[in-house]
């Protein structure tokens, strides 16, 4: 980034937030903040529905549940290789596994497809995904910030998402992902460009501003370093940052937010 631009930006931020962030923001230049860490959460509700342990034959129940989900119907229609992997994952879950183990085994199959297809999403579908993720993370923040961070980072958790997520959000998840998978297979958008460095810095600044001056610098440090064993407070700050990141885009008019969101997800 142009040193003059960065210096002016840091000065403006410092005047606004008391100087601490002006020092910290210089560390963003050239760094990969890995925005797509949050995609493992998207589409995860498929895993809630396809596996409900019952006596006798849980596999039959799980496979039967697959066919009624919009996201899985789109997978079957347009992504036969991925659909075969999903069926294989369902059949590969040990019959003695509990619901959480089954969810964590199945979820990555769907989320890999979604992560691969997101760059081809339309602005409308991108907006819907961002709103869904923001709402899901907000629910997890209230339940346990550590679960919010775990799901946002890896798409796995030691908690049963089916008992945490409201039914309305579970239904929205499979519907939103069904539309996304259908659109990106039949009418894919050209891949969006990455955010330019100055855009990335400006976006990060606006997001950190939402967290208040006392939280901005420690949150930036956490986002950039991604500690392997975050404290309870770390998890609160990280989860708040993930939610604020989406809010920064979603506050724009929907058509604009969808376009900006495409750049957001393209910035890996």
FILOLUM-206329 format. One record per residue (C-alpha): x, y, z; chain. Coordinates in nm, 3 decimals, decimal comma. Example, Ala and Ser with C-alpha at 12.3 -4.5 7.8 and 13.67 -1.06 7.14 Angstrom:
2
+---------+---------+---------+-----+
!      c1 !      c2 !      c3 ! mol !
+---------+---------+---------+-----+
!   1,230 !  -0,450 !   0,780 !   A !
!   1,367 !  -0,106 !   0,714 !   A !
+---------+---------+---------+-----+
***
This chain:
268
+---------+---------+---------+-----+
!      c1 !      c2 !      c3 ! mol !
+---------+---------+---------+-----+
!   0,000 !   0,000 !   0,000 !   A !
!   0,111 !   0,355 !  -0,070 !   A !
!   0,283 !   0,475 !   0,247 !   A !
!   0,122 !   0,819 !   0,221 !   A !
!  -0,225 !   0,665 !   0,197 !   A !
!  -0,160 !   0,432 !   0,488 !   A !
!  -0,013 !   0,712 !   0,696 !   A !
!  -0,310 !   0,940 !   0,632 !   A !
!  -0,551 !   0,659 !   0,714 !   A !
!  -0,370 !   0,572 !   1,033 !   A !
!  -0,372 !   0,936 !   1,136 !   A !
!  -0,744 !   0,967 !   1,077 !   A !
!  -0,812 !   0,651 !   1,273 !   A !
!  -0,590 !   0,767 !   1,554 !   A !
!  -0,779 !   1,092 !   1,582 !   A !
!  -1,104 !   0,902 !   1,597 !   A !
!  -1,012 !   0,623 !   1,837 !   A !
!  -0,742 !   0,779 !   2,048 !   A !
!  -0,427 !   0,668 !   1,872 !   A !
!  -0,403 !   0,300 !   1,965 !   A !
!  -0,564 !   0,175 !   1,648 !   A !
!  -0,342 !   0,402 !   1,437 !   A !
!  -0,047 !   0,192 !   1,549 !   A !
!  -0,224 !  -0,136 !   1,507 !   A !
!  -0,374 !  -0,071 !   1,166 !   A !
!  -0,032 !  -0,047 !   1,005 !   A !
!   0,007 !  -0,418 !   1,069 !   A !
!  -0,280 !  -0,502 !   0,834 !   A !
!  -0,092 !  -0,411 !   0,517 !   A !
!  -0,004 !  -0,720 !   0,320 !   A !
!  -0,171 !  -0,957 !   0,566 !   A !
!  -0,427 !  -1,225 !   0,486 !   A !
!  -0,714 !  -1,196 !   0,730 !   A !
!  -0,883 !  -1,508 !   0,588 !   A !
!  -1,239 !  -1,381 !   0,560 !   A !
!  -1,358 !  -1,718 !   0,434 !   A !
!  -1,292 !  -1,875 !   0,772 !   A !
!  -1,663 !  -1,813 !   0,835 !   A !
!  -1,791 !  -2,026 !   0,548 !   A !
!  -1,783 !  -2,354 !   0,742 !   A !
!  -2,088 !  -2,235 !   0,930 !   A !
!  -2,287 !  -2,182 !   0,612 !   A !
!  -2,483 !  -2,487 !   0,503 !   A !
!  -2,421 !  -2,660 !   0,829 !   A !
!  -2,792 !  -2,705 !   0,894 !   A !
!  -2,794 !  -2,987 !   0,639 !   A !
!  -2,599 !  -3,190 !   0,889 !   A !
!  -2,864 !  -3,128 !   1,152 !   A !
!  -3,140 !  -3,270 !   0,940 !   A !
!  -2,974 !  -3,566 !   0,773 !   A !
!  -2,884 !  -3,738 !   1,097 !   A !
!  -3,124 !  -3,807 !   1,378 !   A !
!  -3,036 !  -4,119 !   1,572 !   A !
!  -3,325 !  -4,367 !   1,591 !   A !
!  -3,344 !  -4,737 !   1,670 !   A !
!  -3,296 !  -5,002 !   1,402 !   A !
!  -3,168 !  -4,817 !   1,096 !   A !
!  -3,051 !  -4,454 !   1,130 !   A !
!  -2,896 !  -4,465 !   0,783 !   A !
!  -3,233 !  -4,514 !   0,614 !   A !
!  -3,376 !  -4,222 !   0,807 !   A !
!  -3,076 !  -4,002 !   0,733 !   A !
!  -3,078 !  -4,076 !   0,362 !   A !
!  -3,454 !  -4,027 !   0,341 !   A !
!  -3,418 !  -3,688 !   0,508 !   A !
!  -3,164 !  -3,582 !   0,247 !   A !
!  -3,406 !  -3,582 !  -0,041 !   A !
!  -3,646 !  -3,326 !   0,106 !   A !
!  -3,384 !  -3,052 !   0,158 !   A !
!  -3,353 !  -2,779 !  -0,108 !   A !
!  -2,976 !  -2,765 !  -0,067 !   A !
!  -2,939 !  -3,141 !  -0,109 !   A !
!  -3,181 !  -3,144 !  -0,402 !   A !
!  -2,957 !  -2,886 !  -0,570 !   A !
!  -2,652 !  -3,093 !  -0,485 !   A !
!  -2,809 !  -3,405 !  -0,637 !   A !
!  -2,921 !  -3,220 !  -0,951 !   A !
!  -2,604 !  -3,024 !  -1,027 !   A !
!  -2,313 !  -3,175 !  -0,833 !   A !
!  -2,335 !  -3,554 !  -0,864 !   A !
!  -1,979 !  -3,617 !  -0,744 !   A !
!  -2,033 !  -3,407 !  -0,431 !   A !
!  -2,372 !  -3,567 !  -0,375 !   A !
!  -2,206 !  -3,908 !  -0,386 !   A !
!  -1,956 !  -3,790 !  -0,124 !   A !
!  -2,242 !  -3,670 !   0,097 !   A !
!  -2,415 !  -4,008 !   0,078 !   A !
!  -2,082 !  -4,176 !   0,149 !   A !
!  -2,031 !  -3,952 !   0,453 !   A !
!  -2,377 !  -4,039 !   0,587 !   A !
!  -2,320 !  -4,410 !   0,538 !   A !
!  -1,972 !  -4,382 !   0,688 !   A !
!  -2,089 !  -4,248 !   1,025 !   A !
!  -2,057 !  -4,517 !   1,288 !   A !
!  -2,397 !  -4,640 !   1,402 !   A !
!  -2,286 !  -4,583 !   1,761 !   A !
!  -2,194 !  -4,220 !   1,696 !   A !
!  -2,389 !  -3,952 !   1,875 !   A !
!  -2,562 !  -3,665 !   1,697 !   A !
!  -2,272 !  -3,421 !   1,741 !   A !
!  -2,020 !  -3,667 !   1,594 !   A !
!  -2,249 !  -3,730 !   1,299 !   A !
!  -2,300 !  -3,358 !   1,236 !   A !
!  -1,927 !  -3,291 !   1,241 !   A !
!  -1,865 !  -3,578 !   0,997 !   A !
!  -2,130 !  -3,471 !   0,747 !   A !
!  -2,102 !  -3,091 !   0,760 !   A !
!  -1,762 !  -3,057 !   0,582 !   A !
!  -1,895 !  -3,223 !   0,267 !   A !
!  -2,156 !  -2,951 !   0,219 !   A !
!  -1,938 !  -2,662 !   0,331 !   A !
!  -1,657 !  -2,753 !   0,088 !   A !
!  -1,902 !  -2,721 !  -0,200 !   A !
!  -2,036 !  -2,391 !  -0,069 !   A !
!  -1,686 !  -2,247 !  -0,024 !   A !
!  -1,600 !  -2,353 !  -0,380 !   A !
!  -1,917 !  -2,202 !  -0,527 !   A !
!  -1,936 !  -1,875 !  -0,328 !   A !
!  -1,715 !  -1,681 !  -0,576 !   A !
!  -1,981 !  -1,751 !  -0,843 !   A !
!  -2,274 !  -1,633 !  -0,628 !   A !
!  -2,498 !  -1,351 !  -0,745 !   A !
!  -2,517 !  -1,032 !  -0,537 !   A !
!  -2,866 !  -1,133 !  -0,417 !   A !
!  -2,753 !  -1,476 !  -0,300 !   A !
!  -2,438 !  -1,332 !  -0,147 !   A !
!  -2,650 !  -1,089 !   0,054 !   A !
!  -2,873 !  -1,372 !   0,176 !   A !
!  -2,570 !  -1,578 !   0,283 !   A !
!  -2,422 !  -1,286 !   0,476 !   A !
!  -2,751 !  -1,217 !   0,654 !   A !
!  -2,786 !  -1,585 !   0,739 !   A !
!  -2,433 !  -1,608 !   0,876 !   A !
!  -2,477 !  -1,291 !   1,081 !   A !
!  -2,798 !  -1,425 !   1,234 !   A !
!  -2,645 !  -1,766 !   1,306 !   A !
!  -2,338 !  -1,616 !   1,470 !   A !
!  -2,559 !  -1,387 !   1,679 !   A !
!  -2,744 !  -1,691 !   1,813 !   A !
!  -2,417 !  -1,868 !   1,892 !   A !
!  -2,281 !  -1,555 !   2,063 !   A !
!  -2,572 !  -1,562 !   2,307 !   A !
!  -2,531 !  -1,934 !   2,372 !   A !
!  -2,153 !  -1,954 !   2,400 !   A !
!  -1,893 !  -1,733 !   2,225 !   A !
!  -1,654 !  -2,029 !   2,214 !   A !
!  -1,905 !  -2,221 !   2,000 !   A !
!  -1,938 !  -1,915 !   1,777 !   A !
!  -1,561 !  -1,908 !   1,721 !   A !
!  -1,529 !  -2,283 !   1,673 !   A !
!  -1,806 !  -2,295 !   1,413 !   A !
!  -1,676 !  -1,985 !   1,235 !   A !
!  -1,323 !  -2,119 !   1,216 !   A !
!  -1,365 !  -2,489 !   1,145 !   A !
!  -1,733 !  -2,571 !   1,111 !   A !
!  -1,712 !  -2,817 !   1,399 !   A !
!  -1,835 !  -2,801 !   1,756 !   A !
!  -1,889 !  -3,014 !   2,063 !   A !
!  -2,249 !  -2,892 !   2,080 !   A !
!  -2,558 !  -3,017 !   1,896 !   A !
!  -2,643 !  -2,734 !   1,657 !   A !
!  -2,993 !  -2,872 !   1,622 !   A !
!  -3,060 !  -2,784 !   1,985 !   A !
!  -2,905 !  -2,438 !   1,953 !   A !
!  -3,030 !  -2,302 !   1,623 !   A !
!  -3,395 !  -2,193 !   1,604 !   A !
!  -3,604 !  -2,391 !   1,357 !   A !
!  -3,650 !  -2,077 !   1,146 !   A !
!  -3,274 !  -2,043 !   1,097 !   A !
!  -3,235 !  -2,411 !   1,015 !   A !
!  -3,502 !  -2,378 !   0,746 !   A !
!  -3,349 !  -2,059 !   0,609 !   A !
!  -3,010 !  -2,227 !   0,590 !   A !
!  -3,121 !  -2,510 !   0,364 !   A !
!  -3,330 !  -2,273 !   0,149 !   A !
!  -3,055 !  -2,012 !   0,108 !   A !
!  -2,796 !  -2,275 !   0,028 !   A !
!  -3,032 !  -2,446 !  -0,215 !   A !
!  -3,073 !  -2,121 !  -0,410 !   A !
!  -2,699 !  -2,057 !  -0,397 !   A !
!  -2,605 !  -2,401 !  -0,526 !   A !
!  -2,864 !  -2,390 !  -0,804 !   A !
!  -2,770 !  -2,041 !  -0,921 !   A !
!  -2,395 !  -2,101 !  -0,918 !   A !
!  -2,440 !  -2,419 !  -1,122 !   A !
!  -2,685 !  -2,281 !  -1,379 !   A !
!  -2,611 !  -1,907 !  -1,393 !   A !
!  -2,271 !  -1,853 !  -1,233 !   A !
!  -2,142 !  -1,501 !  -1,189 !   A !
!  -1,787 !  -1,426 !  -1,305 !   A !
!  -1,554 !  -1,453 !  -1,004 !   A !
!  -1,534 !  -1,126 !  -0,813 !   A !
!  -1,207 !  -0,945 !  -0,773 !   A !
!  -1,031 !  -0,931 !  -0,439 !   A !
!  -1,062 !  -0,625 !  -0,220 !   A !
!  -0,776 !  -0,389 !  -0,289 !   A !
!  -0,544 !  -0,336 !   0,003 !   A !
!  -0,675 !   0,010 !   0,081 !   A !
!  -1,031 !  -0,126 !   0,066 !   A !
!  -0,938 !  -0,407 !   0,302 !   A !
!  -0,785 !  -0,165 !   0,550 !   A !
!  -1,086 !   0,067 !   0,531 !   A !
!  -1,324 !  -0,225 !   0,581 !   A !
!  -1,129 !  -0,351 !   0,880 !   A !
!  -1,126 !  -0,004 !   1,032 !   A !
!  -1,503 !   0,034 !   0,997 !   A !
!  -1,555 !  -0,308 !   1,152 !   A !
!  -1,325 !  -0,233 !   1,446 !   A !
!  -1,498 !   0,100 !   1,502 !   A !
!  -1,816 !  -0,092 !   1,579 !   A !
!  -1,642 !  -0,263 !   1,870 !   A !
!  -1,539 !   0,058 !   2,048 !   A !
!  -1,192 !   0,202 !   2,111 !   A !
!  -1,125 !  -0,019 !   2,414 !   A !
!  -1,173 !  -0,337 !   2,208 !   A !
!  -1,032 !  -0,238 !   1,869 !   A !
!  -0,661 !  -0,307 !   1,922 !   A !
!  -0,692 !  -0,634 !   2,119 !   A !
!  -0,946 !  -0,761 !   1,866 !   A !
!  -0,721 !  -0,680 !   1,572 !   A !
!  -0,439 !  -0,867 !   1,743 !   A !
!  -0,664 !  -1,172 !   1,787 !   A !
!  -0,788 !  -1,163 !   1,427 !   A !
!  -0,436 !  -1,150 !   1,290 !   A !
!  -0,281 !  -1,408 !   1,524 !   A !
!  -0,575 !  -1,651 !   1,564 !   A !
!  -0,466 !  -1,802 !   1,900 !   A !
!  -0,506 !  -2,178 !   1,920 !   A !
!  -0,633 !  -2,163 !   2,280 !   A !
!  -0,836 !  -1,844 !   2,311 !   A !
!  -0,958 !  -1,730 !   2,650 !   A !
!  -1,325 !  -1,668 !   2,723 !   A !
!  -1,271 !  -1,297 !   2,661 !   A !
!  -1,083 !  -1,372 !   2,338 !   A !
!  -1,381 !  -1,570 !   2,215 !   A !
!  -1,618 !  -1,285 !   2,297 !   A !
!  -1,404 !  -1,037 !   2,103 !   A !
!  -1,356 !  -1,269 !   1,805 !   A !
!  -1,724 !  -1,356 !   1,781 !   A !
!  -1,819 !  -0,989 !   1,808 !   A !
!  -1,573 !  -0,910 !   1,529 !   A !
!  -1,716 !  -1,178 !   1,300 !   A !
!  -2,067 !  -1,042 !   1,355 !   A !
!  -1,952 !  -0,681 !   1,311 !   A !
!  -1,780 !  -0,769 !   0,984 !   A !
!  -2,109 !  -0,875 !   0,830 !   A !
!  -2,294 !  -0,582 !   0,986 !   A !
!  -2,047 !  -0,342 !   0,824 !   A !
!  -2,155 !  -0,466 !   0,481 !   A !
!  -2,521 !  -0,536 !   0,556 !   A !
!  -2,583 !  -0,178 !   0,667 !   A !
!  -2,544 !  -0,076 !   0,302 !   A !
!  -2,847 !  -0,086 !   0,066 !   A !
!  -2,910 !  -0,450 !  -0,027 !   A !
!  -2,794 !  -0,430 !  -0,393 !   A !
!  -2,473 !  -0,254 !  -0,292 !   A !
!  -2,416 !  -0,488 !   0,002 !   A !
!  -2,447 !  -0,790 !  -0,225 !   A !
!  -2,184 !  -0,655 !  -0,462 !   A !
!  -1,950 !  -0,561 !  -0,175 !   A !
!  -2,008 !  -0,900 !  -0,020 !   A !
!  -1,882 !  -1,070 !  -0,334 !   A !
!  -1,552 !  -0,882 !  -0,296 !   A !
!  -1,547 !  -0,973 !   0,072 !   A !
!  -1,573 !  -1,346 !   0,004 !   A !
!  -1,323 !  -1,327 !  -0,283 !   A !
!  -1,056 !  -1,188 !  -0,050 !   A !
!  -0,885 !  -1,501 !   0,077 !   A !
+---------+---------+---------+-----+
***
